[in-house]
Amino acid sequence: MSTQTPSGLALVLIVAGIILALTASIAALISGHRLLMAVAAVGFALQIAGWATHGRRHGGAA
Protein backbone atom coordinates (compact mmCIF):
# COMPACT_ATOMS: atom_id res chain seq x y z
CA MET A 1 0.00 0.00 0.00
CA SER A 2 1.55 3.27 -1.09
CA THR A 3 0.75 6.53 0.64
CA GLN A 4 -0.11 9.35 -1.72
CA THR A 5 0.83 12.83 -0.54
CA PRO A 6 -0.88 15.95 -1.88
CA SER A 7 0.96 17.96 -4.51
CA GLY A 8 0.35 20.92 -6.78
CA LEU A 9 -2.89 22.83 -6.36
CA ALA A 10 -4.17 20.45 -3.67
CA LEU A 11 -1.08 21.08 -1.54
CA VAL A 12 -1.35 24.86 -1.99
CA LEU A 13 -5.02 24.82 -0.93
CA ILE A 14 -4.33 22.65 2.11
CA VAL A 15 -1.36 24.68 3.35
CA ALA A 16 -3.05 28.03 2.68
CA GLY A 17 -6.13 26.79 4.52
CA ILE A 18 -4.09 25.67 7.52
CA ILE A 19 -2.25 28.99 7.76
CA LEU A 20 -5.43 31.05 7.33
CA ALA A 21 -7.50 28.97 9.76
CA LEU A 22 -4.87 28.91 12.49
CA THR A 23 -4.01 32.59 12.22
CA ALA A 24 -7.62 33.76 12.13
CA SER A 25 -8.85 31.48 14.91
CA ILE A 26 -6.02 32.47 17.25
CA ALA A 27 -6.57 36.15 16.43
CA ALA A 28 -10.30 35.72 17.09
CA LEU A 29 -9.58 34.09 20.42
CA ILE A 30 -7.25 36.89 21.47
CA SER A 31 -9.27 39.83 20.17
CA GLY A 32 -12.82 38.53 20.49
CA HIS A 33 -13.85 39.64 16.97
CA ARG A 34 -16.47 37.32 15.50
CA LEU A 35 -15.57 38.31 11.94
CA LEU A 36 -12.22 36.56 12.35
CA MET A 37 -14.05 33.29 13.01
CA ALA A 38 -15.67 33.67 9.58
CA VAL A 39 -12.21 34.10 8.09
CA ALA A 40 -11.12 30.94 9.93
CA ALA A 41 -14.11 29.12 8.43
CA VAL A 42 -12.88 30.12 4.96
CA GLY A 43 -9.50 28.61 5.87
CA PHE A 44 -11.18 25.36 6.91
CA ALA A 45 -13.13 25.37 3.64
CA LEU A 46 -9.87 25.77 1.71
CA GLN A 47 -8.49 22.70 3.46
CA ILE A 48 -11.58 20.68 2.52
CA ALA A 49 -11.29 21.85 -1.08
CA GLY A 50 -7.62 20.84 -1.14
CA TRP A 51 -8.30 17.36 0.24
CA ALA A 52 -11.23 16.94 -2.18
CA THR A 53 -8.96 17.90 -5.07
CA HIS A 54 -6.36 15.43 -3.88
CA GLY A 55 -8.98 12.68 -3.50
CA ARG A 56 -10.45 13.35 -6.93
CA ARG A 57 -7.02 13.10 -8.49
CA HIS A 58 -6.53 9.64 -6.98
CA GLY A 59 -9.96 8.24 -7.74
CA GLY A 60 -11.36 8.86 -4.28
CA ALA A 61 -8.79 6.64 -2.56
CA ALA A 62 -6.52 8.87 -0.56
Residue pairs with C-beta under 8 A, 6 or more apart in sequence:
4 54
4 58
4 62
5 11
6 14
6 50
6 51
6 54
9 50
9 53
10 50
10 51
10 53
10 54
10 57
11 50
11 54
12 50
13 46
13 47
13 49
13 50
13 53
14 46
14 47
14 50
14 51
14 54
15 50
16 43
16 46
16 50
17 43
17 44
17 45
17 46
17 47
17 48
17 49
17 50
18 43
18 47
19 43
20 39
20 40
20 42
20 43
20 46
21 40
21 43
21 44
21 46
21 47
22 43
23 43
24 36
24 37
24 39
24 40
24 42
24 43
25 36
25 37
25 40
25 43
27 33
27 36
28 34
28 36
28 37
28 39
28 40
51 62
54 62
55 61
55 62
